[in-house]
Amino acid sequence: MSHTVSRAFISFRIGTPLWMPEERFRETLSLLEEHRGVTDEVTFFTSETHPPLPLPVIEERAALLARRMPEVRRLGYRTGINVLSTVGHHNENLPNSLSGNYTPMTDIDGSVCRGSFCPNDERLREYIRRLYELVAMAEPDYLWIDDDVRLWGHMPIRCGCFCDTCLALFAQESGTRYTRDSLRQALGSGPLEGKLALRRAWLQHNRETMARLFRLIEETVHRVKPGLPLGFMTGERYFEGYDFDAWAAILAGPEGAEVLWRPGGGFYSDEALAGLIGKAHDIGRQVSLLPESVRCIESEIENFPYQRLKKSARTTALEAAAHIAAGCTGAAFNVLSMYDEPLDEYRPLVAHLRETRPFLDLLVRTFGRYQPVGLHTGWGKETFAAGNAVQGDWFESSPWSASAHAAEVLEIGIPVAYSPGQARVTALSGESAYAMTDEEIRRILSGGALLDAQALEALNALGYEELTGYRVERFVHEDCIEVLTGHPLNGEFAGRRRDGRQSFWKCPAAVLVPTQEGAQALARMVDYGDREVAACCQGVFENRLGGRVGVAGYYPWLFLQSLSKSTQVKRLLRWLSRETLPGFVATFHKATLWLREPESGLLAAAVLNASLDPAEGLTLLLRTPHEQARVYDMQCRETTITASGVDGPYRRFVLPPIGAWEMRIVVAQ
């Protein structure tokens, strides 16, 4: 299947307060028509609150949508229905929501969320069957399943479902009957191998729970309307087993209907712009697991609670661009009012999104379904099995701790990879190795690996000390300062210091001891009296498999954005990758970089200036034989630049100035 996509898939998601009242429905269509081209699709939410609705309410709304959608089609838009709540989200609007003899979502302690229900409850499955019959009979062009279909994050509980039905199913699957108390104890105590096996079994149980629900929805919908495209909205779904490829196949059904995807995450305001990039990386990971047959990948752009001054029009447009750079092929804008009120204040936002549409189309044409190449964070479908692996409560660990650790590394212009197949270096943190197979670990250690001290300890405990080159002698918790050694990778910065201020930002500093010949120190540690605490706190090693390993024991993922440290990190990653990174930002700029290597021989990059300062003289080193590159700004204006020199396998390209929080497309061909 071709990786190319001709233009962005763009949708607007419309809440019930904007489509149910006649006046507001007309005004919404008028706003979209006023800015014709801002969207291709108009998608209607079934609800404005998050628990499931009673079936009579769904029936009434589906009937109204059956009258609304033909009017939308007559204007040239595709149109469909977004089922906001299938199993439910949170405790909200309970008096007007689904109630009855349904099993609530239940956590490991027996606490429940009354606004969400167990997807394995047969009574709820009957409700879901009728729900999807009703919306399918309304004749939409497509149907979306929203992200309430998950097992983590149903407030006030953390995760489910551990009801009696789910425990009975797990007993059949595992051959062991547990109570909630005995299951929690078994998941968090005892020999490591046994804990990990049980956790993997529970993750597989969760995958099957999700799969059963998707089979029910697919069979129901396609019995009513064969071939109807089905879409699913996701976030990062570690506790659910992240089985996106399998779930996509189920939703396609035996006839291979089109499957749509909407990856998402939390970023709702301008208050912390770094969240825009963090969400883009979340989305990149989600997209990386989708089969190539999924072409329409519309990222969720949500400005909840939809107050116009919370997120600017520029930020909203840039967010869509960043998601496409990370792997999406479009965007679904949920940015209009959640009230029955005039839309005047939203006109500037919609106008700006229309102005940015050509840039989104250009991004999609340039990147298609090719995956980014660069630094991978070692995450995978089994990652959550390793949470608090050695000691501690599994349910108090974070599903995201082993995927987002390298954020600062990526902020200095190192290209990101979301799939291990596109990794040129793998950055491992914490206990994530405990969730990996021997084959996966050996692949990482025979390539380029960047480890923190905790990852080093996990690998050594698993028997890989010969390949890592170091061990942790001890951790020091106060008054340590990193000093760069005279190693060639440090160059002119030998002797430079980095103080993470352990008294403020608690992070244990590792004293590293070489275990293999050839291990070399990149940094040592001293205290505030200039007394040496460790001869090595950062080192490099080349093992017998030909792999190159870097171990960082002092603030491995934080405070990397000084000139000396950011330069050292870039040199280290070049060395670890054996110069196979497809490119990177060579200059001292805060920038995020997504790079593709399509089969046609071109090298394509998206560069985001992640600073409030304009980026003057930002220089890319690109691994390309081509002497020229085309640069496109966000108005699609094109500039051709010529390489200013060569650095090993890389050519040096100095980009035109990039404004604060703006993106550029760079194509070398």
KELUM-344733 format. One record per residue (C-alpha): residue number from 1; residue in one letter; x, y negated, z. Coordinates in steps of 0.5 Angstrom, whole numbers, plus 2048, in hexadecimal, padded with zeros to 3 digits. Last residue first. Example, Ala and Ser with C-alpha at 12.3 -4.5 7.8 and 13.67 -1.06 7.14 Angstrom:
2
2 | S | 81B | 802 | 80E
1 | A | 819 | 809 | 810
END
This chain:
669
669 | Q | 820 | 7E0 | 7FB
668 | A | 820 | 7DC | 801
667 | V | 81A | 7DA | 804
666 | V | 819 | 7D5 | 80A
665 | I | 812 | 7D4 | 80D
664 | R | 812 | 7CE | 812
663 | M | 80E | 7CD | 818
662 | E | 80D | 7C7 | 81D
661 | W | 80D | 7C6 | 824
660 | A | 811 | 7C0 | 824
659 | G | 813 | 7BE | 81D
658 | I | 818 | 7C2 | 819
657 | P | 81D | 7BE | 815
656 | P | 820 | 7C1 | 80E
655 | L | 823 | 7C8 | 80F
654 | V | 82A | 7CA | 80F
653 | F | 82B | 7D0 | 80C
652 | R | 832 | 7D5 | 80D
651 | R | 833 | 7DB | 80A
650 | Y | 834 | 7E1 | 80E
649 | P | 838 | 7E8 | 80D
648 | G | 83E | 7E5 | 810
647 | D | 83D | 7DD | 811
646 | V | 83C | 7DA | 80A
645 | G | 83B | 7D3 | 808
644 | S | 836 | 7CD | 807
643 | A | 830 | 7D1 | 804
642 | T | 82C | 7CD | 7FF
641 | I | 825 | 7CA | 801
640 | T | 81F | 7C9 | 7FD
639 | T | 819 | 7C5 | 800
638 | E | 812 | 7C7 | 7FF
637 | R | 80C | 7C3 | 802
636 | C | 807 | 7C8 | 805
635 | Q | 804 | 7C3 | 809
634 | M | 807 | 7C8 | 80F
633 | D | 80E | 7C7 | 80C
632 | Y | 810 | 7CC | 807
631 | V | 818 | 7CD | 806
630 | R | 81B | 7D1 | 800
629 | A | 821 | 7D4 | 800
628 | Q | 828 | 7D4 | 7FC
627 | E | 82E | 7D8 | 7FC
626 | H | 82B | 7DF | 7FC
625 | P | 82F | 7E5 | 7FE
624 | T | 82B | 7E5 | 805
623 | R | 82C | 7E6 | 80C
622 | L | 82A | 7DF | 80F
621 | L | 82E | 7DB | 813
620 | L | 828 | 7D5 | 815
619 | T | 82A | 7CE | 817
618 | L | 826 | 7C9 | 81A
617 | G | 829 | 7C2 | 818
616 | E | 824 | 7BE | 81C
615 | A | 81F | 7C2 | 820
614 | P | 81A | 7BC | 822
613 | D | 819 | 7BC | 82A
612 | L | 813 | 7BF | 82D
611 | S | 816 | 7C6 | 82C
610 | A | 814 | 7CD | 829
609 | N | 816 | 7CB | 822
608 | L | 813 | 7D1 | 81F
607 | V | 816 | 7D4 | 819
606 | A | 813 | 7D9 | 814
605 | A | 818 | 7DD | 810
604 | A | 818 | 7E1 | 80A
603 | L | 81D | 7E5 | 807
602 | L | 81C | 7E7 | 7FF
601 | G | 81F | 7ED | 7FD
600 | S | 818 | 7F0 | 7FA
599 | E | 817 | 7F5 | 7FF
598 | P | 816 | 7F0 | 804
597 | E | 81B | 7EE | 80A
596 | R | 817 | 7EA | 80F
595 | L | 819 | 7E5 | 814
594 | W | 815 | 7E2 | 81A
593 | L | 819 | 7DC | 81E
592 | T | 817 | 7D8 | 824
591 | A | 81B | 7D2 | 825
590 | K | 81F | 7CE | 82B
589 | H | 825 | 7CB | 827
588 | F | 82C | 7CC | 828
587 | T | 82E | 7CE | 821
586 | A | 82F | 7D5 | 81E
585 | V | 827 | 7D7 | 81E
584 | F | 827 | 7DE | 81C
583 | G | 827 | 7E3 | 816
582 | P | 826 | 7EA | 813
581 | L | 829 | 7EC | 819
580 | T | 82E | 7F2 | 817
579 | E | 835 | 7EF | 819
578 | R | 837 | 7F5 | 81D
577 | S | 830 | 7F4 | 821
576 | L | 834 | 7F4 | 827
575 | W | 839 | 7EF | 825
574 | R | 834 | 7EA | 822
573 | L | 830 | 7EB | 828
572 | L | 836 | 7E9 | 82C
571 | R | 838 | 7E3 | 828
570 | K | 831 | 7E1 | 829
569 | V | 831 | 7E2 | 830
568 | Q | 837 | 7DE | 831
567 | T | 835 | 7D8 | 82D
566 | S | 82F | 7D8 | 832
565 | K | 833 | 7D8 | 838
564 | S | 838 | 7D3 | 836
563 | L | 833 | 7CE | 833
562 | S | 82E | 7CF | 839
561 | Q | 828 | 7D2 | 838
560 | L | 829 | 7D9 | 83B
559 | F | 826 | 7D7 | 842
558 | L | 822 | 7DE | 842
557 | W | 822 | 7E5 | 83F
556 | P | 828 | 7E8 | 842
555 | Y | 828 | 7E4 | 848
554 | Y | 82F | 7E7 | 84A
553 | G | 830 | 7EE | 848
552 | A | 830 | 7EE | 841
551 | V | 832 | 7F5 | 83D
550 | G | 834 | 7F5 | 836
549 | V | 834 | 7FC | 832
548 | R | 837 | 7FD | 82B
547 | G | 835 | 804 | 828
546 | G | 83A | 808 | 824
545 | L | 838 | 80E | 828
544 | R | 83E | 80F | 82C
543 | N | 83D | 808 | 82F
542 | E | 83F | 801 | 82E
541 | F | 83E | 7FD | 834
540 | V | 83D | 7F5 | 836
539 | G | 83D | 7F2 | 83D
538 | Q | 839 | 7ED | 842
537 | C | 83A | 7ED | 849
536 | C | 841 | 7EF | 84A
535 | A | 847 | 7ED | 84E
534 | A | 842 | 7EC | 854
533 | V | 841 | 7E8 | 85A
532 | E | 847 | 7E4 | 858
531 | R | 848 | 7DE | 85D
530 | D | 847 | 7D7 | 85A
529 | G | 844 | 7D5 | 861
528 | Y | 83D | 7D4 | 85E
527 | D | 83D | 7DB | 85C
526 | V | 841 | 7DF | 856
525 | M | 83E | 7E3 | 850
524 | R | 842 | 7E6 | 84A
523 | A | 840 | 7E6 | 843
522 | L | 841 | 7E9 | 83C
521 | A | 844 | 7EF | 83F
520 | Q | 847 | 7F5 | 83B
519 | A | 845 | 7FC | 83B
518 | G | 84A | 800 | 837
517 | E | 84B | 806 | 83B
516 | Q | 845 | 808 | 83E
515 | T | 842 | 807 | 845
514 | P | 843 | 800 | 846
513 | V | 840 | 7FC | 84C
512 | L | 83B | 7F7 | 84C
511 | V | 839 | 7F3 | 852
510 | A | 832 | 7F1 | 851
509 | A | 82E | 7EA | 853
508 | P | 828 | 7EB | 856
507 | C | 823 | 7E6 | 854
506 | K | 81F | 7E1 | 858
505 | W | 81E | 7DA | 855
504 | F | 81F | 7D5 | 85A
503 | S | 825 | 7D8 | 85F
502 | Q | 827 | 7DC | 859
501 | R | 829 | 7D5 | 855
500 | G | 82A | 7D8 | 84E
499 | D | 831 | 7D5 | 84E
498 | R | 835 | 7D6 | 847
497 | R | 83C | 7D4 | 847
496 | R | 841 | 7D3 | 841
495 | G | 848 | 7D6 | 842
494 | A | 848 | 7D8 | 83A
493 | F | 843 | 7D4 | 836
492 | E | 848 | 7D3 | 830
491 | G | 848 | 7DB | 82F
490 | N | 843 | 7DE | 833
489 | L | 842 | 7E4 | 82E
488 | P | 84A | 7E4 | 82E
487 | H | 84A | 7E6 | 835
486 | G | 84D | 7E1 | 83A
485 | T | 848 | 7E2 | 83F
484 | L | 842 | 7DE | 840
483 | V | 840 | 7DC | 847
482 | E | 839 | 7DE | 84B
481 | I | 838 | 7DB | 851
480 | C | 835 | 7DF | 857
479 | D | 833 | 7DB | 85E
478 | E | 82E | 7E1 | 860
477 | H | 82B | 7E8 | 85F
476 | V | 831 | 7EC | 85D
475 | F | 82F | 7F3 | 85A
474 | R | 834 | 7F9 | 85A
473 | E | 838 | 7FD | 856
472 | V | 834 | 7FD | 850
471 | R | 837 | 802 | 84B
470 | Y | 83A | 801 | 844
469 | G | 83C | 804 | 83D
468 | T | 835 | 805 | 83B
467 | L | 836 | 80B | 837
466 | E | 83A | 80F | 83C
465 | E | 834 | 80D | 841
464 | Y | 82F | 810 | 83D
463 | G | 82C | 815 | 842
462 | L | 825 | 813 | 844
461 | A | 828 | 80F | 84A
460 | N | 82D | 80C | 846
459 | L | 827 | 809 | 841
458 | A | 823 | 807 | 847
457 | E | 829 | 803 | 84A
456 | L | 82B | 800 | 844
455 | A | 824 | 7FD | 843
454 | Q | 824 | 7FA | 84A
453 | A | 82A | 7F7 | 848
452 | D | 828 | 7F4 | 842
451 | L | 829 | 7F7 | 83B
450 | L | 82B | 7F5 | 834
449 | A | 82B | 7FB | 82F
448 | G | 82E | 7FB | 828
447 | G | 82D | 802 | 825
446 | S | 82F | 808 | 828
445 | L | 82C | 806 | 82E
444 | I | 826 | 805 | 82B
443 | R | 825 | 80B | 827
442 | R | 827 | 80F | 82D
441 | I | 822 | 80C | 832
440 | E | 81D | 80E | 82D
439 | E | 81F | 815 | 82C
438 | D | 81F | 816 | 833
437 | T | 818 | 814 | 834
436 | M | 816 | 80D | 837
435 | A | 812 | 80B | 83D
434 | Y | 817 | 80B | 842
433 | A | 81B | 807 | 83D
432 | S | 816 | 801 | 83F
431 | E | 819 | 801 | 846
430 | G | 81C | 7FA | 846
429 | S | 81D | 7F6 | 83F
428 | L | 820 | 7F9 | 839
427 | A | 822 | 7F4 | 833
426 | T | 822 | 7F8 | 82C
425 | V | 827 | 7F6 | 827
424 | R | 825 | 7F6 | 81F
423 | A | 81E | 7F8 | 820
422 | Q | 81A | 7F9 | 81A
421 | G | 818 | 800 | 81B
420 | P | 817 | 7FF | 823
419 | S | 811 | 7FA | 821
418 | Y | 810 | 7F3 | 824
417 | A | 816 | 7F0 | 821
416 | V | 818 | 7E9 | 823
415 | P | 81E | 7E5 | 820
414 | I | 823 | 7E1 | 824
413 | G | 822 | 7DA | 824
412 | I | 823 | 7D7 | 82B
411 | E | 81C | 7D9 | 82D
410 | L | 81C | 7E0 | 82C
409 | V | 821 | 7E1 | 831
408 | E | 81D | 7DD | 836
407 | A | 817 | 7E2 | 835
406 | A | 81B | 7E8 | 836
405 | H | 817 | 7EB | 83C
404 | A | 810 | 7EB | 838
403 | S | 810 | 7F2 | 837
402 | A | 812 | 7F6 | 83D
401 | S | 80E | 7F2 | 842
400 | W | 807 | 7F2 | 83E
399 | P | 804 | 7F8 | 842
398 | S | 805 | 7F5 | 848
397 | S | 806 | 7F9 | 84E
396 | E | 801 | 7F9 | 854
395 | F | 7FD | 7FF | 852
394 | W | 803 | 803 | 851
393 | D | 805 | 802 | 859
392 | G | 80C | 802 | 85B
391 | Q | 812 | 806 | 85A
390 | V | 816 | 809 | 854
389 | A | 811 | 808 | 84E
388 | N | 80E | 801 | 850
387 | G | 80C | 801 | 849
386 | A | 80F | 806 | 845
385 | A | 808 | 809 | 842
384 | F | 806 | 802 | 840
383 | T | 80B | 803 | 83A
382 | E | 808 | 809 | 837
381 | K | 806 | 805 | 831
380 | G | 80C | 802 | 830
379 | W | 810 | 7FC | 832
378 | G | 818 | 7FC | 831
377 | T | 818 | 7F4 | 830
376 | H | 81A | 7F4 | 829
375 | L | 81F | 7EF | 826
374 | G | 81F | 7EE | 81E
373 | V | 81B | 7F0 | 819
372 | P | 813 | 7ED | 818
371 | Q | 80E | 7F2 | 814
370 | Y | 80C | 7F1 | 80D
369 | R | 804 | 7F1 | 80D
368 | G | 804 | 7EB | 808
367 | F | 80A | 7E6 | 80A
366 | T | 80A | 7E1 | 805
365 | R | 803 | 7E1 | 802
364 | V | 801 | 7E1 | 80A
363 | L | 805 | 7DB | 80B
362 | L | 803 | 7D7 | 805
361 | D | 7FB | 7D8 | 807
360 | L | 7FD | 7D6 | 80E
359 | F | 800 | 7D0 | 80B
358 | P | 7FA | 7CF | 806
357 | R | 7F5 | 7CF | 80C
356 | T | 7F9 | 7C9 | 810
355 | E | 7F5 | 7C4 | 80D
354 | R | 7EE | 7C8 | 80F
353 | L | 7F1 | 7C9 | 816
352 | H | 7F2 | 7C1 | 816
351 | A | 7EB | 7C0 | 814
350 | V | 7E8 | 7C5 | 819
349 | L | 7EB | 7C2 | 81F
348 | P | 7E9 | 7BB | 81C
347 | R | 7E2 | 7BD | 81C
346 | Y | 7E2 | 7C0 | 823
345 | E | 7E0 | 7BA | 827
344 | D | 7DA | 7B9 | 822
343 | L | 7D7 | 7C0 | 823
342 | P | 7D0 | 7BE | 827
341 | E | 7CE | 7C2 | 82D
340 | D | 7CB | 7C9 | 82E
339 | Y | 7D1 | 7CB | 832
338 | M | 7D7 | 7D0 | 831
337 | S | 7DA | 7CB | 82C
336 | L | 7DF | 7CD | 827
335 | V | 7E6 | 7D0 | 827
334 | N | 7E5 | 7D7 | 826
333 | F | 7E9 | 7D8 | 81F
332 | A | 7EB | 7DE | 81C
331 | A | 7F2 | 7DE | 819
330 | G | 7F5 | 7E1 | 813
329 | T | 7FA | 7E7 | 811
328 | C | 7FD | 7E8 | 817
327 | G | 805 | 7EA | 818
326 | A | 808 | 7E5 | 81D
325 | A | 809 | 7E0 | 818
324 | I | 801 | 7E0 | 817
323 | H | 801 | 7E0 | 81F
322 | A | 805 | 7DA | 81E
321 | A | 801 | 7D6 | 819
320 | A | 7FB | 7D7 | 81D
319 | E | 7FE | 7D4 | 823
318 | L | 800 | 7CE | 81F
317 | A | 7F9 | 7CD | 81D
316 | T | 7F7 | 7CD | 824
315 | T | 7FD | 7C9 | 826
314 | R | 7FC | 7C3 | 821
313 | A | 7F4 | 7C3 | 823
312 | S | 7F6 | 7C2 | 82A
311 | K | 7F4 | 7C6 | 830
310 | K | 7F1 | 7C4 | 836
309 | L | 7EE | 7BE | 833
308 | R | 7E9 | 7C1 | 82F
307 | Q | 7E6 | 7C5 | 835
306 | Y | 7E4 | 7CC | 832
305 | P | 7E4 | 7D0 | 838
304 | F | 7E8 | 7D3 | 835
303 | N | 7EC | 7D1 | 82F
302 | E | 7ED | 7D8 | 82C
301 | I | 7F1 | 7DA | 826
300 | E | 7F0 | 7E1 | 825
299 | S | 7F4 | 7E4 | 81F
298 | E | 7F1 | 7E6 | 819
297 | I | 7F4 | 7ED | 816
296 | C | 7F1 | 7EE | 810
295 | R | 7F5 | 7F3 | 80C
294 | V | 7F5 | 7FA | 811
293 | S | 7F7 | 7FF | 80C
292 | E | 7FE | 7FE | 80E
291 | P | 7FD | 801 | 814
290 | L | 7FD | 7FD | 81B
289 | L | 802 | 7FE | 820
288 | S | 806 | 7F8 | 81E
287 | V | 800 | 7F3 | 81F
286 | Q | 7FF | 7F4 | 826
285 | R | 807 | 7F2 | 827
284 | G | 806 | 7EC | 823
283 | I | 800 | 7EA | 827
282 | D | 804 | 7EA | 82E
281 | H | 80A | 7E6 | 82A
280 | A | 805 | 7E1 | 828
279 | K | 802 | 7E1 | 82F
278 | G | 809 | 7DF | 831
277 | I | 80A | 7DA | 82C
276 | L | 803 | 7D6 | 82E
275 | G | 805 | 7D7 | 835
274 | A | 80B | 7D3 | 834
273 | L | 806 | 7CD | 833
272 | A | 804 | 7CD | 83B
271 | E | 7FF | 7C7 | 83C
270 | D | 7FD | 7C7 | 834
269 | S | 7F7 | 7CC | 836
268 | Y | 7F4 | 7D3 | 835
267 | F | 7F9 | 7D8 | 834
266 | G | 7F7 | 7DF | 836
265 | G | 7F7 | 7E5 | 832
264 | G | 7F5 | 7E7 | 82B
263 | P | 7F5 | 7EC | 825
262 | R | 7EF | 7EC | 821
261 | W | 7EF | 7F2 | 81C
260 | L | 7EB | 7F4 | 816
259 | V | 7EA | 7FC | 814
258 | E | 7E7 | 7FD | 80D
257 | A | 7E3 | 803 | 80C
256 | G | 7E7 | 80A | 80B
255 | E | 7E1 | 80F | 80A
254 | P | 7E3 | 813 | 810
253 | G | 7E2 | 80D | 814
252 | A | 7E7 | 807 | 814
251 | L | 7E5 | 805 | 81B
250 | I | 7E9 | 80C | 81D
249 | A | 7EF | 80A | 819
248 | A | 7EF | 804 | 81C
247 | W | 7EF | 807 | 823
246 | A | 7F5 | 80C | 821
245 | D | 7F9 | 806 | 81F
244 | F | 7F7 | 801 | 825
243 | D | 7F9 | 807 | 82A
242 | Y | 7FC | 801 | 82F
241 | G | 7FB | 806 | 835
240 | E | 7F5 | 803 | 838
239 | F | 7FA | 801 | 83E
238 | Y | 7FF | 7FE | 839
237 | R | 7F9 | 7FA | 835
236 | E | 7FC | 7F3 | 833
235 | G | 7F6 | 7F0 | 830
234 | T | 7F1 | 7F2 | 82B
233 | M | 7EB | 7F0 | 827
232 | F | 7E8 | 7F6 | 823
231 | G | 7E5 | 7F5 | 81C
230 | L | 7E0 | 7FA | 818
229 | P | 7DF | 7F9 | 811
228 | L | 7D8 | 7FC | 80F
227 | G | 7DA | 803 | 80A
226 | P | 7D3 | 806 | 80C
225 | K | 7CE | 801 | 80F
224 | V | 7C9 | 805 | 814
223 | R | 7CD | 80B | 815
222 | H | 7D3 | 807 | 814
221 | V | 7D2 | 803 | 81A
220 | T | 7D0 | 809 | 81F
219 | E | 7D6 | 80D | 81C
218 | E | 7DB | 808 | 81D
217 | I | 7D8 | 806 | 824
216 | L | 7D8 | 80D | 827
215 | R | 7DF | 80E | 824
214 | F | 7E2 | 808 | 827
213 | L | 7DF | 809 | 82E
212 | R | 7E2 | 810 | 82E
211 | A | 7E9 | 80D | 82B
210 | M | 7E9 | 808 | 831
209 | T | 7E8 | 80E | 836
208 | E | 7ED | 812 | 832
207 | R | 7F2 | 80D | 833
206 | N | 7F1 | 80C | 83A
205 | H | 7F2 | 814 | 83B
204 | Q | 7F8 | 813 | 838
203 | L | 7FA | 80D | 83D
202 | W | 7F8 | 812 | 842
201 | A | 7FD | 818 | 840
200 | R | 803 | 813 | 83F
199 | R | 802 | 811 | 846
198 | L | 802 | 818 | 848
197 | A | 808 | 81A | 844
196 | L | 80B | 814 | 847
195 | K | 80A | 815 | 84E
194 | G | 80C | 81D | 84E
193 | E | 813 | 81B | 84B
192 | L | 814 | 815 | 850
191 | P | 813 | 81A | 856
190 | G | 80D | 818 | 85B
189 | S | 80A | 812 | 85B
188 | G | 806 | 80D | 857
187 | L | 801 | 810 | 853
186 | A | 800 | 816 | 857
185 | Q | 7FE | 811 | 85D
184 | R | 7F9 | 80E | 858
183 | L | 7F6 | 814 | 856
182 | S | 7F5 | 817 | 85D
181 | D | 7F2 | 811 | 85F
180 | R | 7ED | 811 | 859
179 | T | 7EC | 818 | 85A
178 | Y | 7EF | 81D | 856
177 | R | 7EE | 823 | 852
176 | T | 7F3 | 826 | 84E
175 | G | 7F3 | 82A | 847
174 | S | 7F5 | 824 | 844
173 | E | 7F0 | 822 | 83F
172 | Q | 7EA | 826 | 842
171 | A | 7EC | 822 | 849
170 | F | 7ED | 81C | 845
169 | L | 7E6 | 81C | 843
168 | A | 7E3 | 81D | 84A
167 | L | 7E7 | 817 | 84C
166 | C | 7E4 | 813 | 847
165 | T | 7DD | 815 | 849
164 | D | 7DE | 814 | 850
163 | C | 7E1 | 80D | 84F
162 | F | 7E8 | 80B | 84E
161 | C | 7E7 | 806 | 848
160 | G | 7EA | 802 | 848
159 | C | 7EF | 7FC | 849
158 | R | 7F0 | 7F6 | 84E
157 | I | 7E9 | 7F5 | 851
156 | P | 7E6 | 7EE | 852
155 | M | 7E6 | 7ED | 84C
154 | H | 7E7 | 7F2 | 846
153 | G | 7EE | 7F2 | 844
152 | W | 7F0 | 7F8 | 842
151 | L | 7EC | 7FE | 83F
150 | R | 7EA | 7FB | 838
149 | V | 7E4 | 7FA | 834
148 | D | 7E3 | 7F3 | 836
147 | D | 7E7 | 7F1 | 830
146 | D | 7E2 | 7F0 | 82B
145 | I | 7DF | 7F5 | 826
144 | W | 7DE | 7F1 | 820
143 | L | 7D9 | 7F3 | 81A
142 | Y | 7DA | 7F2 | 813
141 | D | 7D5 | 7EF | 80D
140 | P | 7D0 | 7EF | 812
139 | E | 7C9 | 7F2 | 810
138 | A | 7C5 | 7F1 | 817
137 | M | 7C4 | 7F9 | 817
136 | A | 7CB | 7F9 | 819
135 | V | 7CA | 7F5 | 81F
134 | L | 7C4 | 7F9 | 821
133 | E | 7C8 | 800 | 820
132 | Y | 7CE | 7FD | 824
131 | L | 7CA | 7FC | 82A
130 | R | 7C6 | 802 | 82A
129 | R | 7CC | 806 | 82A
128 | I | 7CF | 802 | 82F
127 | Y | 7C9 | 803 | 834
126 | E | 7C9 | 80B | 833
125 | R | 7D1 | 80A | 834
124 | L | 7CF | 807 | 83B
123 | R | 7CB | 80C | 83D
122 | E | 7D0 | 811 | 83B
121 | D | 7D5 | 80E | 840
120 | N | 7DC | 80F | 83C
119 | P | 7DC | 807 | 83B
118 | C | 7DC | 805 | 842
117 | F | 7D8 | 7FF | 843
116 | S | 7DA | 7F7 | 843
115 | G | 7D7 | 7F2 | 847
114 | R | 7D6 | 7F5 | 84E
113 | C | 7DD | 7F6 | 84E
112 | V | 7DF | 7FB | 853
111 | S | 7E3 | 7FD | 859
110 | G | 7E5 | 805 | 85A
109 | D | 7EC | 804 | 85C
108 | I | 7EE | 806 | 855
107 | D | 7EA | 801 | 852
106 | T | 7E2 | 802 | 84F
105 | M | 7DF | 800 | 849
104 | P | 7D8 | 800 | 84B
103 | T | 7D4 | 806 | 84A
102 | Y | 7CD | 805 | 847
101 | N | 7C6 | 806 | 84A
100 | G | 7C3 | 7FF | 849
99 | S | 7C6 | 7F8 | 847
98 | L | 7C8 | 7F5 | 840
97 | S | 7C8 | 7ED | 841
96 | N | 7C4 | 7E7 | 843
95 | P | 7C5 | 7E8 | 84B
94 | L | 7CC | 7EA | 84A
93 | N | 7CE | 7E3 | 846
92 | E | 7D5 | 7E5 | 848
91 | N | 7D9 | 7EA | 84B
90 | H | 7DE | 7EC | 846
89 | H | 7DF | 7EF | 83F
88 | G | 7DA | 7F4 | 83C
87 | V | 7D9 | 7FB | 839
86 | T | 7D7 | 7F8 | 832
85 | S | 7D7 | 7F1 | 833
84 | L | 7D9 | 7EB | 82E
83 | V | 7D6 | 7EF | 828
82 | N | 7D9 | 7EB | 823
81 | I | 7D4 | 7EB | 81D
80 | G | 7D5 | 7E9 | 816
79 | T | 7D6 | 7E4 | 810
78 | R | 7DA | 7E3 | 80A
77 | Y | 7D9 | 7DC | 807
76 | G | 7D7 | 7DA | 800
75 | L | 7D1 | 7D5 | 803
74 | R | 7CC | 7DA | 801
73 | R | 7CF | 7DF | 806
72 | V | 7CE | 7DA | 80C
71 | E | 7C7 | 7DA | 80A
70 | P | 7C7 | 7E1 | 809
69 | M | 7CA | 7E2 | 810
68 | R | 7C5 | 7DE | 814
67 | R | 7BF | 7E2 | 813
66 | A | 7C2 | 7E9 | 815
65 | L | 7C5 | 7E5 | 81B
64 | L | 7BE | 7E3 | 81D
63 | A | 7BC | 7EB | 81D
62 | A | 7C3 | 7EC | 821
61 | R | 7C1 | 7E7 | 826
60 | E | 7BB | 7EA | 828
59 | E | 7BD | 7F1 | 828
58 | I | 7C3 | 7EF | 82C
57 | V | 7BF | 7EC | 831
56 | P | 7BA | 7F2 | 831
55 | L | 7C0 | 7F7 | 832
54 | P | 7C2 | 7F3 | 839
53 | L | 7C9 | 7F0 | 838
52 | P | 7D0 | 7F2 | 83A
51 | P | 7D4 | 7EE | 83E
50 | H | 7D8 | 7E8 | 83B
49 | T | 7D4 | 7E2 | 83B
48 | E | 7D3 | 7DE | 834
47 | S | 7D0 | 7E4 | 830
46 | T | 7CF | 7E7 | 82A
45 | F | 7D5 | 7E3 | 827
44 | F | 7D4 | 7E1 | 81F
43 | T | 7DA | 7E1 | 81A
42 | V | 7DA | 7DC | 814
41 | E | 7DF | 7DE | 80F
40 | D | 7E3 | 7DB | 80A
39 | T | 7E6 | 7D5 | 80E
38 | V | 7E9 | 7CE | 80E
37 | G | 7E7 | 7CE | 806
36 | R | 7E1 | 7C9 | 806
35 | H | 7E2 | 7C4 | 80C
34 | E | 7DC | 7C1 | 80B
33 | E | 7D9 | 7C8 | 80A
32 | L | 7DB | 7CA | 811
31 | L | 7D8 | 7C4 | 814
30 | S | 7D2 | 7C5 | 810
29 | L | 7D1 | 7CD | 812
28 | T | 7D2 | 7CB | 81A
27 | E | 7CD | 7C5 | 819
26 | R | 7C8 | 7CA | 816
25 | F | 7C9 | 7CF | 81C
24 | R | 7C9 | 7C9 | 821
23 | E | 7C2 | 7C7 | 81E
22 | E | 7BF | 7CE | 81E
21 | P | 7C1 | 7D0 | 825
20 | M | 7C4 | 7D7 | 825
19 | W | 7CB | 7D6 | 821
18 | L | 7CE | 7D1 | 825
17 | P | 7CC | 7D3 | 82C
16 | T | 7CD | 7DA | 82A
15 | G | 7D5 | 7D9 | 829
14 | I | 7D8 | 7D8 | 822
13 | R | 7DE | 7DC | 820
12 | F | 7E2 | 7D9 | 81A
11 | S | 7E6 | 7DD | 815
10 | I | 7EC | 7DD | 811
9 | F | 7EF | 7E2 | 80D
8 | A | 7F6 | 7DF | 80A
7 | R | 7F7 | 7E0 | 803
6 | S | 7FA | 7E5 | 7FE
5 | V | 7FD | 7EA | 802
4 | T | 803 | 7EE | 800
3 | H | 805 | 7F5 | 804
2 | S | 802 | 7F9 | 7FE
1 | M | 800 | 800 | 800
END
